[in-house]
Amino acid sequence: MQKTTINKKKYCYFCHNNINFIDFKDTQTIQRFTSSYAKIVPRKRSGVCSSHQRKLETAIKRARFMALLPYTK
């Protein structure tokens, strides 16, 4: 017997919640898109659209530089 999985359609968190600007100081939201090892989660896994993924990436990098998020755990 083969297992069949039903993949649920992923949607962009930021488009769905009508968020245009991703603030690097909003660490609660940004941490959702980092893995347990503090790596940036890829688009395929997070479901974020390409334009928001680029904005999210810069926000995470800025938050790391300002010591709001860790580089590694």
Backbone as CSV, one residue per row, in Angstrom:
resi,resn,N_x,N_y,N_z,CA_x,CA_y,CA_z,C_x,C_y,C_z
1,MET,0.830,-1.195,0.000,0.000,0.000,0.000,0.864,1.244,0.000
2,GLN,0.452,2.195,-0.758,1.175,3.458,-0.808,0.442,4.489,0.027
3,LYS,1.247,5.296,0.686,0.661,6.401,1.438,0.423,7.557,0.489
4,THR,-0.716,8.131,0.577,-0.995,9.327,-0.204,-1.129,10.499,0.751
5,THR,-0.489,11.566,0.395,-0.587,12.759,1.221,-1.289,13.845,0.433
6,ILE,-2.122,14.536,1.112,-2.824,15.647,0.495,-2.111,16.919,0.918
7,ASN,-1.518,17.593,-0.058,-0.798,18.824,0.238,-1.770,19.988,0.275
8,LYS,-1.732,20.696,1.379,-2.562,21.873,1.531,-1.906,23.037,0.817
9,LYS,-2.688,23.868,0.137,-2.143,25.026,-0.579,-1.558,25.998,0.416
10,LYS,-0.285,26.358,0.196,0.370,27.322,1.058,0.072,28.717,0.529
11,TYR,-0.122,29.634,1.426,-0.388,31.002,1.031,0.621,31.916,1.703
12,CYS,0.819,33.062,1.100,1.766,34.025,1.641,1.170,34.654,2.896
13,TYR,1.883,34.535,3.996,1.426,35.081,5.280,1.239,36.591,5.191
14,PHE,2.141,37.267,4.506,2.113,38.725,4.448,1.034,39.235,3.495
15,CYS,0.810,38.553,2.386,-0.272,38.947,1.476,-1.633,38.688,2.119
16,HIS,-1.751,37.567,2.800,-3.011,37.181,3.432,-3.396,38.155,4.549
17,ASN,-2.418,38.632,5.305,-2.683,39.566,6.403,-2.504,41.024,5.999
18,ASN,-2.308,41.271,4.700,-2.187,42.619,4.142,-1.067,43.421,4.818
19,ILE,0.111,42.797,4.939,1.291,43.448,5.512,2.215,43.821,4.362
20,ASN,2.438,45.112,4.167,3.285,45.578,3.068,4.730,45.765,3.503
21,PHE,4.932,46.211,4.729,6.274,46.506,5.225,6.635,45.508,6.315
22,ILE,7.767,44.836,6.163,8.231,43.880,7.172,9.266,44.590,8.024
23,ASP,8.934,44.829,9.277,9.797,45.581,10.178,10.788,44.634,10.849
24,PHE,12.069,44.998,10.849,13.086,44.136,11.454,12.985,44.136,12.975
25,LYS,12.283,45.096,13.551,12.130,45.147,15.006,11.012,44.237,15.507
26,ASP,10.195,43.734,14.587,9.103,42.819,14.937,9.639,41.386,14.960
27,THR,10.336,41.050,16.033,11.014,39.755,16.102,10.048,38.586,16.236
28,GLN,8.870,38.801,16.776,7.890,37.715,16.907,7.507,37.165,15.530
29,THR,7.230,38.061,14.602,6.840,37.648,13.258,8.013,37.059,12.493
30,ILE,9.164,37.692,12.621,10.342,37.242,11.878,10.791,35.856,12.334
31,GLN,10.662,35.554,13.625,11.109,34.253,14.133,10.290,33.102,13.585
32,ARG,9.086,33.374,13.110,8.275,32.322,12.484,8.940,31.773,11.235
33,PHE,9.747,32.588,10.589,10.356,32.217,9.317,11.832,31.873,9.465
34,THR,12.249,31.496,10.664,13.596,30.977,10.885,13.467,29.570,11.465
35,SER,14.434,28.723,11.158,14.395,27.349,11.647,14.886,27.292,13.093
36,SER,14.920,26.107,13.646,15.378,25.945,15.028,16.870,26.248,15.165
37,TYR,17.593,26.187,14.046,19.012,26.527,14.048,19.256,27.971,13.611
38,ALA,18.207,28.790,13.617,18.240,30.218,13.270,18.606,30.463,11.815
39,LYS,18.274,29.514,10.939,18.484,29.703,9.509,17.194,30.226,8.886
40,ILE,17.336,30.948,7.783,16.174,31.475,7.085,15.481,30.323,6.358
41,VAL,14.182,30.181,6.579,13.415,29.097,5.981,13.170,29.415,4.503
42,PRO,13.351,28.438,3.596,13.149,28.695,2.171,11.677,28.918,1.824
43,ARG,11.457,29.517,0.683,10.114,29.844,0.216,9.226,28.620,0.092
44,LYS,9.801,27.549,-0.375,9.017,26.337,-0.610,8.411,25.799,0.686
45,ARG,9.130,25.963,1.781,8.650,25.459,3.063,7.737,26.457,3.779
46,SER,8.037,27.745,3.651,7.265,28.737,4.388,5.997,29.171,3.646
47,GLY,6.015,29.113,2.313,4.853,29.498,1.536,4.754,30.980,1.258
48,VAL,5.813,31.727,1.509,5.816,33.171,1.292,6.101,33.458,-0.180
49,CYS,5.478,34.503,-0.739,5.713,34.854,-2.134,7.118,35.437,-2.297
50,SER,7.581,35.526,-3.531,8.970,35.899,-3.787,9.306,37.321,-3.346
51,SER,8.390,38.267,-3.564,8.685,39.647,-3.175,8.771,39.783,-1.663
52,HIS,7.892,39.105,-0.939,7.951,39.169,0.520,9.117,38.360,1.074
53,GLN,9.531,37.311,0.367,10.688,36.538,0.821,11.949,37.394,0.781
54,ARG,12.104,38.216,-0.257,13.257,39.110,-0.339,13.225,40.148,0.771
55,LYS,12.054,40.720,1.045,11.922,41.700,2.123,12.165,41.049,3.487
56,LEU,11.674,39.814,3.640,11.862,39.080,4.885,13.336,38.775,5.118
57,GLU,14.035,38.418,4.060,15.465,38.112,4.158,16.259,39.319,4.643
58,THR,15.981,40.499,4.082,16.698,41.696,4.523,16.323,42.064,5.952
59,ALA,15.067,41.853,6.325,14.640,42.163,7.689,15.332,41.247,8.699
60,ILE,15.476,39.968,8.359,16.156,39.022,9.251,17.627,39.395,9.383
61,LYS,18.256,39.748,8.267,19.672,40.119,8.308,19.889,41.390,9.113
62,ARG,18.988,42.347,8.996,19.101,43.577,9.786,18.879,43.306,11.262
63,ALA,17.921,42.446,11.586,17.661,42.098,12.981,18.845,41.360,13.591
64,ARG,19.511,40.527,12.810,20.706,39.845,13.299,21.824,40.841,13.565
65,PHE,21.992,41.808,12.657,23.047,42.811,12.814,22.808,43.671,14.048
66,MET,21.556,43.973,14.337,21.209,44.791,15.503,21.086,43.949,16.781
67,ALA,21.428,42.679,16.709,21.419,41.737,17.836,20.021,41.490,18.399
68,LEU,19.000,41.580,17.557,17.652,41.237,17.975,17.384,39.754,17.756
69,LEU,18.058,39.167,16.779,17.986,37.744,16.500,19.376,37.147,16.498
70,PRO,19.529,35.885,16.885,20.859,35.283,16.863,21.255,34.840,15.452
71,TYR,22.564,34.810,15.211,23.072,34.271,13.955,22.956,32.748,13.963
72,THR,23.302,32.124,15.081,23.208,30.676,15.243,22.722,30.374,16.649
73,LYS,22.319,29.129,16.823,21.895,28.702,18.171,22.786,27.606,18.661
